[in-house]
């Protein structure tokens, strides 16, 4: 790409400015503040637009003073087609417009680009453009930046294919990914998962411990709640009795007196009936015995339920295990392979990819060599017999120069001859000058001897002198005319000789005429230049082929291919990625199978323990039943039987208490009173009272207090047990959820561990590749920098070495030292050499414009001349040199350098 024309409608302080440029060297001269920097930034902004960083300041700086928007066009030539880049820039990005017009078709190709204009045409981003093609004033030095493209481009040229990610970029991306997985500070994804797994394992252990502890507490809580309920019911009854106690007591007092004897007999009969049920053989049932049996029976039933739950869990696990065993059969092939087979296959495949890449590069290099040779053959066939002139190109060029020189000289001689003839006609014949001289001489003689007139004497003297002068002048012109004729004759002979030589060359080249011969020489020169470049490219690629050492790698490639094909075939896969997927599935199923087996085994062990505990309880229960002569009772109905016997015991205690109370009350109430008087008074009291076993209000108060104290103690005990149960399970989740999470986290860790290992292998492979690529382009680039720097400094320094950060080391006669120790001028020369070397490598045969902004500001006159001559000799497609000093123009004129000069 080269720039053909700059049309600035409004930009900064410039308006309606048009600058035409050509290929080769362009010198733009302007005094300070005339707009050189404005034009440079116009070029840069029209190619790359306004950057996001610092864009606001740029818009403000170059907004036209008139208030218009920044507008203009940049006409460029790319691949023999011209394009017009039309842009406007507003105060913000929203006000910007862009058109890229193909001047041949008139089409706007902006939407086809998908990148900035400069990057589309030049192939580099704005930063690389600024480091290579845009060389600013006092800013020749190159610095490394985060978004580094130059190194990637160099690696692309010497190593990877065009557009591929470079090895260093790959290493950087993989290293970031590796840090995301594991870090020394334990903040990686795998580190976090390991911490989560440890936490889940601890949580699991705590849950199991709490579950075991709660079995006893729940049994105690159940019993306590029953007693608590009974207490509440009794207190409620006591409260009711208390309300009507006086009347009830009075009524009761009289009723007890009347019915005491009868009631006492009834109670005794009921007690006898109860004793028949509570006395079995020689054993009498009591509350302690029944509570103990009930407790053993409840615990026995709890264990039965736990066994049922766990057996159901085992059944589900068995179904899952059978399903996974079915799935496992599909991957039985991997059972015969070594552990870590996937990592080995990944490493082998990575090596195979590297070998394939090397083989592909070899094939591409071979193909490109054939293409270069074919291009040469095509041009040779096109030139035909013109190639016969190849040994005579320089001779013909010299003859053409001489021929042109002779023609110009001949033309000048003819013009000179014509001028002499005209002068001769105008000045007359030399004979007239002789006659005039004789007349003047005679006049002087006559006047001397006869007239002696002073005026006449002076007139004849003037005639005499003038005649003599004119005669001699006429004679000289005659001599000149004679010499001119001889010169013309000689030039004609030279021209005839050269034309004869041309005819010889026309004959051997089989062209029609001299004009065709001249065109053929131009074509031949282009061909020779093309052939030299192609041969250089072919030689470079042959060297690269030799470095690849492909023959030694083929056997290893074929052996690896057989191994990979064998694994793919035996695993029933279509490709290696499918093998990886199957290995992952196999590992997942294998791990899940093992986990299910472990869980099943654990549950079976737990069931066995519970069964043993259940059998122990059963034996203990049977012993207790035998003790109470209840061994023949149906165990399934034992709970109801115990409840029935407890009620009877309670009833017996109540009867005993009632009988005792009635007897005491009767004796107390009756005292010394007459029974008939009591009957009379009893008849006066109604029957609308609830019955109560308590005689006095004070008794109820005492009983209420006792029951309330018991209730408080019971409530405390219940809260304590509930607190214990709740505390032991506080914040704890379901054990199945925790175990599922453990399995899920374990799978993630294993998967990420495999990824981590694969990343390490990939980084190792890429680092080896990156090192080899650097070994290729480093010395070549250093040699190019050295060559350019030597020209600029007249071979003052030796080796030049470019470091990673673009710092440069230079060797003089004594030692190697940093470029920081060079003078400002030498340092500028060194970094100019680096930029020109980078341009050679990055753009090779591409036509690109290079902008120089006062780059020779710190150069002395000698360095400046060397720099300009170097730029001229490099035959760059287009250079645009901005300067405010006339010395560059003087140097260009002095050295006859072809250059278009523009003054602003």
Secondary structure, DSSP 8 states (H G I E B T S, - for coil): -EEEEEEEEEETTEEEEEEE--SEEEEEE--TTSSHHHHHHHHHHHHH---STTHHHHHHHHS-TTS--EEEEEEEEETTEEEEEEEEE-SSGGG-EEEEEETTT--B-HHHH-S-HHHHHHSS-HHHHHHHTEE-TT-------SS--HHHHHHHHHTS-TTS--HHHHHHHHHHHHHHH--TTS-SHHHHHHHHHHHHHHHHHHHHHHHHHHHHHHHHHHHHHHHHHHHHHHHHHHHHHHHTHHHHHHHHHHHHHHHHHHHHHHHHHHHHHHHHHHEETTEE--HHHHHHHHHHHHHHHHHHHHHHHHHHHHHHHHHHHHHHHHHHHTTGGGGGS-TTHHHHHHHHHHHHHHHHHHHHHHHHHHHHHHHHHHHHHHHHHHHGGGGGGGGGHHHHHHHHHHHHHHHHHHHHHHHHHHHHHHHHHHH--HHHHHHHHHHHHHHHHHIIIII--HHHHHHHHHHHHHHHHHHHHHHHHHHHHHHHHHHHHHHHHHHHHHHHHHHHHHHHHT-SSHHHHHHHHHHHHHHHHHHHHHHHHHHHHHHHHHHHTHHHHHHHHHHHHHHHHHHHHHTT-SSHHHHHHHHHHHHHHHHHHHHHHHHHHHHHHHHHHHHHHHHHHHHHHHHHHHHTT-TTS-GGGHHHHHHHHHHHHHHHHHHHHHHHHHHHHHHHHHTT--HHHHHHHHHHS-S-S---S---HHHHHHHHHHHHHHHHHHHHHHHHHHHHHHHHTTT---HHHHHHHHHHHHHHHHHHHHHHHHHHHHHHHHHHHHHHHHHHHHHHHHHHHHHHHHHHHTS----EEE-TTS-EEEE-SS-EEEGGGS-HHHHHHHHHHHHHHHHHHHHTT---EEEEESTTTT--HHHHHHHHHHHHHTT-SEEEEEES-THHHHHHHHTT--EEEEE-
